[in-house]
């Protein structure tokens, strides 16, 4: 597993409940263990084409069926079910590189992702599906927060200052 960079925690802390800076605080849930089903988040067509992942969903589900007898729930980006509903009682989430993986980690559900995924640092990049990992996510959250900028930070120079 790659090392997670060490960065300050100030940007991350601004996103947490009890902090008035962000109107939509992020609540991090503890890792959940012992779920039954597997959630497969299908990459959208445009993403799949750009990342040379055409047919990824069918290939991945076929492979999973050879590795486990767990039920598989498939979700699409266009679906209307909330991710939290699909993850209730889930063993894990499998996706190529979707934002769904980041959300799943925040919600305490382990992930299996492509090595290029933002969640690869806190998930697994193989399909050793019966052995998910539950790493400490704190440094990853800090790093992720220092990889996200809003429009005002692009204009006022915060992004450019931090990139130097």
N, C-alpha and C positions, 0 to 999 in steps of 0.2 A: 504494500500500500504506500502511496506517495505521502510525503510529509505535508502537513498543513502549515502554511506560513503563520508566523507569529505577528499579529497586528494588535493595535489598541482595541479596547472593547467599547469605546464611547459611542460609535455609530450604532452598534448593536443594541446597547442599553437604551438608546432613544426609541427603539421599536417595541420595547417590552411593556406589559401592563403596568399601570401606576406611573407612567411617564407621560406627561402632558404634551410632549413634543410631537408625537404622531397620533392622529385621530383613530388609526386602526392598529392597535397594538397586536403584537404577535405573542400568542401563548404557546410555549413549548411544552409538549406533553412528554412524560417519561416513556422510555422504550417499553413497548408491549411485547410480551413473549407468549407463545402458546396458541396463536391463532390457527385457524383451519384452512381457509381458502387462500388462493394466490390471485392477486389483482394484476392483470396485464394491461398497461396503458399504451394504447396504440399510437404511434407517431402519426401526425397529420401528413397527408400526401406531399405537401410542399417540403416539409422537414425531411421526410424519408428520401425524397429525390435529392435534396441538397446534401444530405449526409450519406448518400449511397446505401440507403437502408430499405430499398424497395423489397417488399415481401417479408420484412422483419417479423411482423406479427405472426404470420402463418408458420414461419420457420421456428420461431421461439416457442409457440404453443405446441408444435409437434415435438420439439426437443423436451419441453417440460413434461409432456405426457409419457416420455420414456424414463423420466427421472423420479416421478412422484404420482401418487394417486389422488392428490389433493384436488378439490374442485378449483376450476379456473373461472374467474370473472373478468371479462374484457370490457374496457372502457375506451371511448373515443373522445377526442377533444371537443367534438360537437355534442356530446351527450349532455343530458339534463340532470343526471343524478349527481348530487354533491360528492366530492371525493371522500369526505368523512363517512358517508353512508357505505361506500364500497369498501373502505378500510375497516369498518366495524367487524371485529372477529377475524381479520386477515392475518395470515402468517407473514406475508411480505407483499411488496409491490415490485413488479418487473417492468422496466421500460428502457427505451434506448437512451434518451437524454432529456426527457421532458421536465418542465417545471414541476410536474406532478411528483417527481422524485424528491425535489426539495421540499415540497409541501408534505409529502409522506414522512420524511425524516423529522420535520418539525412536529408532526402529529404522532411521532413515536413508533412508526411502522418501518421496519428495516427494508432496504432496497437492494435490488440487483440491477445494475445499469451498465451502459457502454463506458469504456475508459475515458471518453471525452466528456462525459456528463459532469455537471457541477457537483452532483452528489456522489461521484466516484470516490471521493476522499473519505466518505463516511458510510459507504456501501460496499458491496462486492461487485466485481466485474466479470465474474464467471457465473455459471448456473449451478453452483453447489447449493441447491435450493433448500436442502434440509438443514443447512448450517449458516443461517444469517449471522451478521455481526451486529454488535450493539456498542459502538465506540463512544467515547466522550465526544460530544458534538460542540462543546463550547468554543474552542479555537476556530472550528469551521464556521460557526455563526459569525464570529468576529470578522473572519476573512471575507465571508460572503457579503457582509454589510459594507465592507470597504471595496466591494466590486459593483455596487449599485449606486447610481446617482440620479437625482431628479433634474428637471430642466433648469431650475434656478442655479444649481451647482455647476452646470455646464456654462451658464452665462456669467456667473460671478467669479469664476476662476478656481473654485474649490477642486474640481476634478483635475485641472491642469497642475495645480499646486501639489496635489497628492501624487501625481504621476512622475514628478521630477525627483 
